Amino acid sequence: MNNSISHQSKANETICPSCNRFVGAHDSCPYCGTGIKKRISLRFLRYTSLVIAIVGLVCLQLMAMHRDIPVKSIASITPAMNFGYITVMGKASQPMRYYKSGGKITSLNLYLEDESGDIRVAAYRNVAEELNKEGISVRKGDKVKVSGTVKVRDNNVSILLQNPKHFKVISSTGVELVSLEEVPGFDDDTSLSFKAKISRINLPGSPRGPFTIKVEDGTGSGILKVWPSQFEELDKPGELVEGAIVKVRALKSSYRGKPQLQLESPGDLVVLAQASATDAEPEPEPKKEVKLQDISSQNVGEKISVKAKALEIRKPPQESRAPYLVTLESGGTKISMVFWDRVYKSMKSAHELKAGAVIEALVTVGEYRGKLQLRLNSAEDLKILETTKEPEASSAPVKRTLSPAEAIGLAEGTRAEVRGVVAYVRKPGAGSKAPYRIMMEGKDGLIQLTCWPDVYSQIPESKRPGKGAIIKANVTVKLYKGNKQLKLSRAADFVLESKGTTVSRTPGARTGVIQLPDLKSIKNVSDYKPVRVDGKVNNIIVSDHPKVPFRIILEDESGALTVAVWPDVWEKLSDAKRPKTGDSITVFGTASTFKGSKQVRVKFANDIKIR
């Protein structure tokens, strides 16, 4: 009887009492809507299953959030892992560098290496700023653990740090205290620590140049370089004066064969003791007077006193960061002296610094592009001993009108009136600080008349020269890079007697072309001289960029020569006139120097002839 009751009870749970239809596990009849009473055990089972499912999902989420990010070796990172989040551990192959723009940290760069390879780690804006605020710095050799997103671009793999908490310096390389006498014995890129006294601080020679600090410790001396961005972040920059005792951790490097030290991080320079009263006003250093002709590479880095005559003063173009350049001469020796705009503006007698003036200057000897150069660091270090009154451009008497060839034969600094025919005018490129070059026909080649943009802009457009124009001008003979040229100083000194047809030379104008007997002879031709060369095409290097020229490699018995043809010129050549490998051709062009090697540059399609 109990079984029949139990069976009937189960039947009541699955059969609708109203319509007698099967409803299964439903709480209400899907047909008539009548509520069905269920057993408590079934309800409990259903709710329990739901709770277990929710708890399981929460556990999976927590596990995903707190699980360790997989550590990968650098070599195991592949493009297939792009946008994956991984961890790498390695040693810094160079110090970590922060980059600024507008006074704010914008990014950082760090290169890590392990036994399998190396990789770049980058971070931007907020992440880089946060690490900088925390004083995080990494030196060469420090062990670092970093987690980030894999970035693959053009097969270059890097890691983007997206959370500052995922960057950790595990260990730093220990650095022993050394004396400055020992510094030259260490390899470059070695991190060293030393205590020394500051004997001299030189301000940057350019807006982006470093502070040069000379330090001494009794055993020797050394040069410490501190970049402006680092100097601004020093703990107590006001105490960094001559005579102060400092403790420094720096990277040993070499510059022009001489050892120097570079500050790795602003926190690596600590002032241990301020300058004493005797240090605050040191005795002036005795001037080391050296004749201009006696200066050599042995004097590089020294501060010396020189007396010389100023042959030429070249001012930088407007809005340029280039320095003023003064050509000094004494005893037949010429050396350039440079100084920056801030020095010029501090000169009380700047108006007396003209060509012909005799000066005495306390300068630092340096080198620039393999040549000796003198640097004037302060306006107070310059004295004008003798002045000269430079005649006004229009007041110089002109005996007679000369041809460009006659004028170029005059001594440097001579004023003359010239009259000649324009071969072509070369305009400076967009955004360039270069001058206009008016090329005039001479006896053995073209002669350059230099005209700076501020002067050229004052010449009315209707009076500007073109190809074939006849011009007359009062000019000054100048020497530039060993070659003489003519310089137009004022627009009022220029007269257009006859107009030309265009501002560019036409292919037919081959006046003064130098016929080379062989390709090797190009080394004897000065830049910008028109030449003719003959040879056999060995190879043609095609360019796919509008600013990169096609390169025709010519050869003959004397050697090989590169002919540069710009893409816009190459496109004007018909298929029949385009040279091919093996063709014998004649080329009319201009001699030039590119990366230390002579080449010929072609400006017109008709200047290439297949023989």
Residue, then its C-alpha position, 0 to 999 in steps of 0.5 A: m500500500n505504501n508503494s502504491i502511495s509513493h508511486q501515486s505521489k511521484a505520478n502527481e509530480t509529473i502529471c498535471p492534476s488538471c489536464n492529466r498531461f505529462v509535465g516532467a520537471h516543470d513547476s507549472c503545466p506548460y499546457c494549462g498553467t496549473g502549478i505542480k507541487k515538487r519534492i523538496s529534494l529535487r528543488f535542493l538539487r537544482y539550486t545546489s547545482l547552480v551554486i556549485a557552477i557559480v563557485g566554480l566560475v569564481c574559482l577559475q577567475l581567481m586562478a586566472m588572476h593570480r596565477d604566475i605569468p609564464v617565464k620565457s627565454i628570449a629565444s623562445i619568443t616567436p611572432a606566433m606569440n604576438f599580443g601574448y602576455i609573458t615574463v622574461m628575466g635577463k641582464a641589462s646590456q646597457p643602462m635604461r634610458y628615459y626620454k623626455s619631450g616638453g619637460k615630461i617623461t614620454s618613454l623608456n628603453l631597456y635592452l635585456e639579454d639572457e643565454s639565448g638572446d636579447i630583446r628590447v623592453a619599452a614603456y610609454r607615458n604613464v608607466a614610464e612616468e611612474l617608474n621615474k617617480e619611484g626612482i627606478s634605474v637600471r644599470k648595465g649588468d643589473k638583473v631584471k624581471v619584466s612582464g608585458t605584451v609581446k609586440v612583433r613588427d617586421n620580424n622585430v620582437s619587443i615587450l611592451l610594459q603596461n603595468p609598473k608593478h610588473f617591472k622589478v630589479i632583482s639584483s644590481t651589479g656591485v661596484e668597487l670604489v676605484s681611484l681615477e688613476e685606475v680608470p684607463g685600465f678598465d674596459d669601456d662600458t664598465s660601471l665604476s665608483f669613485k670619490a673626487k673633487i670637482s676642479r672645473i665645470n664647463l657649460p654645454g657647448s651646444p643646446r643639447g651638449p653635456f656638462t663637462i666636469k673635471v674631477e681630481d682625487g690626488t692620484g689623477s684626474g678625469i672628465l665626467k659627462v653629465w647631460p642636461s636632463q640628468f643635471e636637472e634631476l640632481d638632488k642638490p644641483g646648487e651644491l655642484v660647484e668647483g671645489a665640492i667633494v662628490k661620490v659618483r657611479a659612472l660608466k667608463s667610455s672613450y672619446r677620440g681615444k681618451p677615457q671619459l666617464q658618463l653619469e648613468s643616473p642622476g641619483d649616482l652623483v652625491v655631494l659629500a662635502q661642499a666647497s670650502a671658502t678657499d675653493a669658492e674663489p680659486e686662484p686664476e689659472p695661468k694662461k698657457e699661450v700657444k701660437l696658432q701654428d704650434i697647436s696640434s692634436q696633443n693639445v685637444g682638451e686643453k685650455i690655451s690662449v691664442k693671438a691671431k687675426a680674424l680673416e672671416i666671420r661667418k654668422p649662422p643662418q636665422e633660426s639655426r642652432a649652428p655656431y658662429l665660425v671665425t677663421l683665425e690666421s697666424g704665421g700662415t696657419k688657419i684654424s676655425m674658432v666657434f662659439w654659440d649665440r649666447v656667447y655672441k649676445s654677451m660680447k660688449s664689443a661684438h660690433e668690433l669683431k670683423a674681418g681683419a681684427v686682431i684678437e686674443a682669446l682663451v679657448t678650448v682645443g677640440e676636433y671636428r670632422g678630423k680637423l682642429q677647432l677652437r671653442l670659445n666658451s665665454a664672452e669674457d675670454l675674448k679680447i679685441l686687440e686691434t680693430t679694422k673698419e670694414p668698408e661698406a659694400s657699395s663704397a669700395p672703388v671698382k677699377r673695372t668690371l671683371s669676368p668671373a674667371e678673373a675675379i676668382g683669381l683675386a686674393e681672398g677678401t678682395r672686392a670686385e665687380v663681375r659680369g658674366v653669364v648664368a649657367y643655372v641657379r641651384k635653389p636650396g631644398a625645402g627647410s634647408k639652411a643652404p644658400y642659393r648657388i648662382m653658377m656662372e660660366g668660367k674659363d675652365g668650368l663653372i664658378q659659384l656665386t653664393c647668395w644667402p636666402d635673406v639676400y636673395s629674397q630681397i631681389p625682386e622676382s622680375k630681377r632674379p637670374g635664369k639660365g643664360a642671363i647676363i648679370k653684374a654684381n659687386v662681390t667678395v672673393k671667399l674661401y670655402k672648404g679650400n675652394k674659392q667662390l664669390k659672395l653677394s652680400r647685398a641685394a643692392d649690389f646685384v643687377l640683371e642686365s639680360k633675362g634668361t629663360t629658366v632657373s635651371r640649366t638645360p641639357g645643351a649647356r655644357t660650357g666648361v665641361i672637363q673631359l676625363p681621360d679615365l674614370k680614376s681621374i675624377k679624384n682630381v676634380s673639385d666638387y660641383k665641377p661639370v665633367r664628362v666621363d665614358g665607361k661601360v655599365n657594370n651594374i645598375i642599382v635600382s631605387d624605389h624611393p623618390k629621394v634615393p637615386f638610381r646608381i649606375i656603376l661604370e668601369d674602365e681600365s682605371g677602375a669604377l665610378t658611381v653615377a647618381v641619377w635621381p628617379d625623376v630624371w630616370e623616368k624621363l629616359s625612354d626605354a631605348k635611351r635607358p642604359k643596360t648592363g654591358d652598354s658603353i655610355t657617355v655621361f655629362g654631370t657634376a663631380s661630387t663627394f658622397k661618404g668620402s667617395k667621388q661620384v658623378r651626379v646627373k641632372f638631365a635625361n639628355d646627359i646620358k648617351i648610349r654609344 
